[in-house]
Amino acid sequence: MHNKTIAELSAGLKDKQFSSEELTRAFIERAKQFDPKLNSFITLTEDLALEQARQADQRIQAGDNTPLTGIPIAQKDIFCTKDVKTSCGSKMLDNFYSPYDAAVVEQLNNTGMVLLGKTNMDEFAMGSSNETSFYGPVKNPWDLNTVPGGSSGGSAAAVAARIAPIATGTDTGGSIRQPAALCGITGMKPTYGRVSRYGMIAFASSLDQAGPLAQSAEDAAMLLNAMAGFDTRDSTSTELAVPDYQSTLNADINGLKIGIPKEYFGDGLDAGVQSAIEEALKEYEKLGAQLVDIELPNSALSVPTYYVVAPAECSSNLSRFDGVRFGYRCENPLDLEDLYKRSRGEGFGPEVKRRIMIGAYALSAGYYDAYYIKAQKIRRLISEDFKEAFKKVDVIMGPTTPTTAFNIGEKTDDPITMYLSDVYTIAVNLAGLPGMSIPAGFSENKPVGLQLIGNYFEEAKLLNVAHQYQLNTDWHRQIPGEFK
Ligand code: GLN
């Protein structure tokens, strides 16, 4: 069962080929067998999963089911789950049990999905390799010496190894698309505002967005159907009807105009990645698409802009972790100041501290205009570049990442090089656009991801364009040898 997409599992449940309980047991067994190699889960929720599976079977029996009822899912440990630990990959929240469910969790529970567990992630979603987690690094199932990408590395590795048939992630600067690319799976970051951020632990609130990490575009469409929607509890959530993302997957893409940004094919792009991407673009031409050269002139400014905006917002968001209200508290504080200093000093890891310090600096009097205001102005220019491009083309394509999965430890001493892993993904968050990564072949036996960028709220088009490629290729069907 583990090598089936959720679309196939859903059909199997409907036809009573297996029950949700059988399906759930099969994935729990796989998690027990394989996860010690990968470290993709922080918490496995075996008992809860079996209980939810039995309830799902009753719903299916009673005909009160949705296409997702009874399908197991792994949730990134950034989503608050009532009664199940929510650590956000941090010692700071190692003892945190949320009193409520995040909107995404609530919505997926309502459909009758089964929670397999909470996946490992970079601490507070800050990272590109899953090495900043308090719970240790996650391994890439394609090569256990390499990183799965981050920050949703646990979710991506679990889906790639078919320990979970599907998972959730969040993407602030690339954290769904980059690990999807490095692990050879399909990931989507929806338009900012499409999915509620209520109950999703905030990193950089103007950039954070949740989305699916899946085996295929069809599966991502099924999950997005249940994740998307307006929520009054998130003031940036958009009041816009949610289309049925599955119903347009088969639309004809003949005549589709694909923008190829020259800035995404310059220095720093690995030759093996480039040739896989070029092959994928040829496949699209065979499907009737037309490639159009475009320019995104401010691309080079996206990483520096992000590393002002994201730390500024995180320094504010993370000020709530003070050792008083919830989370980690140091032992025997001498006084209030000592309590703050030591709780934060001991509870946060080095990358989180680095970001908080950069952010506090950029926001401080005297530097605010020079850094934060300037970054916001450049952010606007980056959005304008995309606006211009979408006057000429329907979607934009290029590599998701400049290289394939790198070795564990290879970039940990060099934050700037690490930050450059997101050089092609970050601008999409700054502009608030939807983006996807789909498997597009291999370079030296490591997966390569093709990035698709769409105009605002055009998730349906991206999923359609991705699905048409997947009908004609089988990269998304590949499973790493040890996990077949
Ligand atoms: N790698 C980027 C960072 O470290 C993006 C992370 C994310 O999207 N959550 O901030």
Boltz pocket constraint, residues with backbone or C-beta under 6 A from the ligand:
constraints:
  - pocket:
      binder: B
      contacts: [[A, 124], [A, 125], [A, 126], [A, 127], [A, 128], [A, 150], [A, 151], [A, 170], [A, 171], [A, 172], [A, 173], [A, 174], [A, 175], [A, 176], [A, 203], [A, 310], [A, 418], [A, 419], [A, 422]]
      max_distance: 6.0
